[in-house]
Every structure is written in C-alpha cells, then in structure tokens.
Amino acid sequence: MRDLRGISRNIVLLGVVSFLNDLSSEMIIPILPMFIIALGGTGLVIGLIGGLRDSVSSILKVICGYLSDRTGRRKIFVFSGYLTSAFFKLLLAFSRVWHHILIFASLERVGKGLRTAARDAIIADSMPEERGRGFGIHRAMDTAGAVLGSVVVFILIRFFGLSFKSVILIAAIVAFFSLIPLYFVREKKKDTPGPGLKIDIKGLPKSLRSFIIVSGVFSLANFSYMFFILKAQQSFRGALSIAGPVLLYALFNVFYAVFAIPFGKLSDRIGRKRVLVFGYLLFSLASLGFAVFDSLAAFIVLFSLYGIVYAIVDGNQRAYISDLSSSELRATALGAFHTIVGLAALPASLIAGYLWQINPRITFIYGSVVSIISVVLFGLFQYPQKKVS
C-alpha cells in the first residue's frame, strides 16, 4: 500500500518505530563510552563492549532471517527484537560496574539480531522498484530520532544535571513506546516455505558472496563509534568534556539524516557500487583526519564527514544485498550479510582498543588503511547490472 508520493505505509510505520527506538538508543550511545570509563573501564574494555554490541547478535541475525523466510512471518521477529532491546536498556540503567554494562549492552543487541533481517525484508518488499529510496527513507527517519536523542541527552545532562543512569532510565521508557506503531505494519503472506538454512556463504550466488566479503572487510575498518567520541573528548575540559562530544555526535546524526535519502536515490539512479565505493573512500579520508587533527574546527568537519559516510553506506549496503538476492532468500541473505558484518565488528573494535592504548592516532590510521583495502577488493569483483527479482 502506498500513500504520500508513492511511499509505502510500511516504510513510514517502520520509520516511526525506528525514530522512537533510535531516540531512545541515541540518548544512551553518546554517553556510553564515558559511562564505561566512569565505572572503571579502559580503552580495551571499550573495544570489547563496542565490538560485542555489534557482533553478539550475529548468529541470531542469520538464523532469524532464515526462520522469517521459512515461516513467511516478519512482524513477530521485528516486535520481539524491539521488545528485547527495550527490556535490557532498562536493566542497563542499574549497572554498577563496567561488567554489568558488558552484559546488558550486549544482550540489548540481541534484540537487534532478532529484528533486523526481517525488518529489512519488509522494507525491501514494500518498495521493490525503489529499494534505495525505501531504505534511505527508513534510515533518515531512524537517524532523525538519533539527532533528537543526542539533543535530548545534551539538555538532560547540561541543563538538568541528570546522571548517566537517570538518562538511560528515561531512554528505556521511550523504547517501550516504540512498539506501538508496529501493530499497524502489514506483512506479505507467503504460501510456500522458504528453502533450508544456508549459513555457509559459499552456497550463495557469487555476486552476493563477493559483496558480503567486501562489506566484511570494510567492517574490520569501521570500528566502534565510541573511539571517535573519546578522541573528541580529549579536546574538551570541564563541563564541555561531556557536552562537547555529545553535540559533535548530534552533528554526525544531522548529516546522516540529511544525506540518507539523497544518496539512496542516487544509488537507484547511478548504481549501488559507485556510491558505496565513494562511501568507503570517504571513511578512509575521515579516519585519516581523526588521526591527524585535534582542533574543534577539525572535529566539526570530521564528524560531518563521518555522518555522510553512514548516510552513504548503511542503507545502500542493505539495498545492494536485496538487489543481489531473490525474494525467497532475501531475509536469509540480509541475515548472512549482517552476520559477517557483525562478526567482523568484534576483532575490529578489539584491534582499535589495543591500538588506542598504544597511541590513539594509530587506531584511526588502521581504519583508514583497511577501508582502502575494501575499495580495492570491490574493484576486483564483477556484479550483475540488473536487480534480482
């Protein structure tokens, strides 16, 4: 069903869900590295928690993607995922040592593993002719919530003086409200079950397998956002040591939200590969900038570039996976993609954390170099010119 300007109602509803959920999440995300430090964590601990947050749901993503295809059901996975995340956000507010954060922040990402592949499959099925636009709209609404969340956490800390734990508790309450719009989402019914589970990417089409490898290598470069926030925090003193990085993170989200739809539409027009290569190159440039510069003016530019990178890469990688997979295998393919990306996230952030303890600049040089490697690999593989139905 399509309403305003040909946009599927499902896209709008899932966008509202993601808006509220990201409003909640992004009240937590910019303060999480500082919360970890406050509870006794180190750079390596931040790398461990950041990597686990991205990777702990990896196996669930491919299994739940398969189960969604096999049963033809999407909403139950999406609802369960958002509910799980809300519950563990609530527990996170009661953390007393960094070990608690390790457990609750990781389990909160289990919810992401439950919902992501099925939700992305609904998005892909809802706008099959304009998937880049569909994913771009969803990413933009998702990130608009992130922008507001960053602003809200800044206000709560800077002007109301709330503690990290109080902010996280409020964020958890918001997360429970994000479940309401899911009731109105409609999923396509499947008459026949999907094929058996394929965890081994060798069983996938060559073009799809090649891109999953490329995106996995890029994920090794794209370590946890928490290191970018900590790098900025080193340049602030006093009250701004918390407020400054939060505002820069809000700036990141503003650029992410503003450019998500344009780059989604651009990829529909000129092709995903060209747009993604540009995004990978821009990440390499931004990482190099974080390694070299330390001024406030430089951070404003660099966090803006960081936001544009996510606007280019996040939705378009998913859209490209959808292009390269058949409809009956779409959730499974998206699950496999998210699994490889998630598994790469743990070593990426652990390496970043280890290098951080040697010298923070080396962390960002590492990200820049590995991102260039992903571009080279992308150029070596051949991909079909037309979308798979």
N, C-alpha and C positions, 0 to 999 in steps of 0.2 A: 504493500500500500504506500502511495506517495502523496505527500501533501504540498507544502510550500516549495516552489521551484524544483520540483522533482525529487526532493529529498525524502527518503523512506522514513515512515514514522518510527520504525525500529531504531534507525540511526539516531533520531532525536531523543528517544526514550533512553537508549543505552548511553547517549551522550550526557543526559541529565544524571543518570546513575553515576557515571564516571566523574562528572563535575562534582557531585557531592562527596563521593569517595575520595577524590583527589584533594578536595578542600580539606577533608579530614587528614589524609596522608601527609599533605604538604604543610600542615601545621606541626607535624612531627619531624619530617625529613630534615629541614634545615637546622634543627636543634639537636638531632640525634647524635652527630659526632661530638658535640660539646657535652651532651648528657653522658656519653660513654666516658669521656675524659674526666668529667666531674665524679663519676663513680669508680675511678681508678684504672680506666683502660689506657692502652698505649697505641702507637701507630700501627703495630702489628695486629693488635686486638681489633682496631677499626677496620683493617683489611679483612680480618676473619669474619667479623659481623657483616661488613658490606658485601663480601663475597657470598656468604651463606644466605643473606637476604635475597640475592639474585639467583642462587643456584639450588637452594633446598627444595624448591618446588619443581625441579627439572623433570624427575621421573613422573610425577603426578601430571605434568602437562601432556606428555605423550600418551600416558595411559588414559587420562580423562578425554583427550582428543579422540583416541580410538573408541572409547566407550560411547562418546557422543555420536560418532559416526555409526557405530554398531547398533545403537538403540534408536537413532534418529531423534534423540532428545537433546536439546541445548539448554533450555531455561533452568532445569534443575541443577546443572553444573554451575551455571552463572550465579544463581541465587545462593547455593551452598558456599561458593567461593567468597562472595561478598560478606555473607554472614560470619564465616570463619575469620576473615580479616578483622571485622568489627570486634569480635569477641577477644582476640588476642591483643588488639590495640588497648582494650580496656585493662587487660592484665598488665600490659607494658607500663601503665601509669603507676603501678605499685612496685616497680623494680627498686631494689635497694643496693645491689652491686652489679657490676657490668656483666656478670654471668647470667643474671636474670634477663638483661637486655638481649644477650646472645640467644637465649631460649625463646623468649616471647617474640622478638623481632623476626626470628627465623620461622617460627610457627605461623606468624601473621602472613608470611609469604606463601604458606601452604594454600591459603585462600586464593592467591593469585594463580597457583598451579591448577586449582580446581576450575576456575572460571575462564582463563584467558583463551584457550584454544576454541572452546565452544562459543564464547562471545565473539571472537574474531570471525568464526564461521558464519554466525548470524549476520554480521556486518557485510561479509563478502557476498552472502546470498541475497541480501536486501538491495544491493545496488550493483548487480553483476556487470553492467556496462561501464560503470564509472567507479570502480573499486578505489582508485587513488583518491578520488574526491570523497567517497564514503569514509575511508579510513582517515583522511585529512580532517573531515568534519568532526569525527569522533575524537581524534587526537586534540583538535583545537578546543572542544568543549572540556575534555579531560584536563587540558593544560590551563584553561581559563579558571577551573577550580583550583588548580595548583597556584596560580597567580594570587587568587583571593586568599588561599590558605597561607601563603607566605606573608601577605599583608596583615592578615588577622593575627598570626603569631607575633609579628613585629609589634603590633598595637598592644597585645596582651602582655608582652614582656616589657616593652619600653615605657608604656604609659600606665599600665595597671600593676606592673611589678609581679606578675604571676610566676610561680616556679615552673620548671620543666615538667614536673609531674602533673601540675594543675592543667597546663596546656594540653598535655597528652590525654587527660581525662575528658576534657571538653571535645577534643578531636574524636575520641571513641564514640561519644554520644552522637555526633554528626554522622559518623559512619553507619550507625543503625538506621538513620533516616534515609540513607541512600538506597535502601532495599525497597522502598515504596514504589517507585516508578517501574520496577521490574514486573509487577503484576500485569501491566498493560502491554508488555512486549509479546509479539506473536511470532512463533517459530514455524518453519515449513515442516510438514509431516512427511516422513519417509515410509513408503510401503514395504521396502525390502531392506534388510540389514546390510551394513557395510561389510567389507572384507575383513579378514583376520588381522590381528595386530602385527604391525611392521615396525619394530624398534630399530633394526639394523638399517642404516641409511643406504647401504649397498642395494637394498631391494627397491629403492625409489628411482624414478626416472633420472637419467644422467644430468639433465639441466638442473633439476631440483636439488640433486645431491651436490652438484658443483656449487650452487649458490649457498647452500647450508654450510659448506666448508668455508667459503669466503666470509660469510657472516660470523662464523665461529672464530675465525682468525681476527676479525675486527673486534669481536667481543673480548679477546685477550688484550687488546689495546684499550678498550673502553672500560677501565676500572671504575670503582665506586665513586659517585659524585662527592662523597664525603671528603676526599682528598682535595678537591677543588675548593670546598668551603674552608677547610683547615688552612690551605695556602693563603686564602684571603684573610682569614682571622689573624694571621701573623702580622698583618699590616695595620691592625686596629688596636687601640688601647682604651682602657676604661669601659664605660657603658657601651661604647660602639664595638667592643670586641665580640659582642653577641648580635647587636642590632645591625652592624655593618654587613657581615656575611649574610644575614637573613635578607636584607634588602638587595644585595647582589644576586642572591638566589631567586628572589622575586623577579629581578630583571631578566635572568635566564628564562624564567617561565613566561614572561611577557613576550619575548622574542620567539619562543617555542610556539605559543598560542597564535601569534600574528602570522607566522610564516607556514604553519602546518597545512592549511588549506591550499594556499598558492602553490606550494611545492608538490602537494598531492595532485592538483590539477595539471601542473607542469609535467609530472611523470606520466599522466594519462596521455598527454599530447606528444612528448618527445621520447618517451620510453623510460622505464624504471632504471635501467643500468646506467645511463648517462647521469641521471640525478643522484643516484646512490654513490657513484664514483666521486662526484663533486662533494658530497657529504663526507665521505671518508677522508678526502684530501683536506677539507676544511677542519675536520677534527685534528688531523696531524698538525696543521698550522696553529690551531688554538692551543693544543698541548705544548707545542714549542714555545708559544707566547707565555704560558704559565711558568715554563722553566726559566725564561729569560727576564721577565718583567715583574716588578713588585709594587708599582705605584697604584694609587686609587684610580687614576685615569685609565691605566692599562687594564685594570680589573673590570672596569665598566665595559670596555671594548671586548675583552676576552669572555666575560660571562654572556655578553650579547651573542658572540660567535658560537659559544657553547650551546646556547638556546637554538640558534639557527641549525646547528648540526643535528640536534634531536628532531627539529621540525622536518628536516630532510630525510633522516634515516629511519626513525621509529615507525611511522605509519607505512612508508614506502617499502620497507623490508617485508612487512606483513602482506602488503598488496602484491608484491612480486612473488612471494610464496604462493599466494592464492592464484596468480596468473599461471604459475608453472605446475599446478596440481589440478586433478579432475575433481568435480563436485563431490563424488562419493568418498574421496580421500582427503577432502580439504581440511577438516579438523585434525585428522591424523598428521597431515603434512605440516600444519601450523604447530601441532604439538611437538613434532620432531624438531622443527626449527627452534622453538622456544627451549627445548631440552638441550640442544647443542649450545645455544647461546648462554643458557643458564649454567651449564656445566663449565663453560669457559670462564664464567664470571668469578668463580672461587679462586682458581690459580691467578687470574688477572689481578684481583684485589690483594691476594696474599703477596704476590710479587711486588705490587705497588707499596704495600705496607712495609715489606722488608727493605725496599729501596728507600722509602721515606726515612727510615731510621738511620740510613747511611747519609743521605742528603736528599731533601725534598725535590730538588731540581732534577735529579736522576729519574725520579718517578715519572715526571712528565716527558722527559726525553724518551724513555721507554715507550710510553703511549704513542708518541709521535712516530717513532720508527716502525712499530708493529702495525700501525694504521697504514703506513705506506706499503708494507708487505701485502696487506689485504687488497690494496688497489692493484698491485702487480698481479696477484692471483686472479682478480676479477677480469683483468685484461686478457688472461691466458685462456679462459673458458668461453665456449660458444653457447649461445642461448637462442631458443626459438623466437621468431619475430612476432608471432601471434599468441594471444592468450589461449590457454586450455579451457574448454567449456566446463 
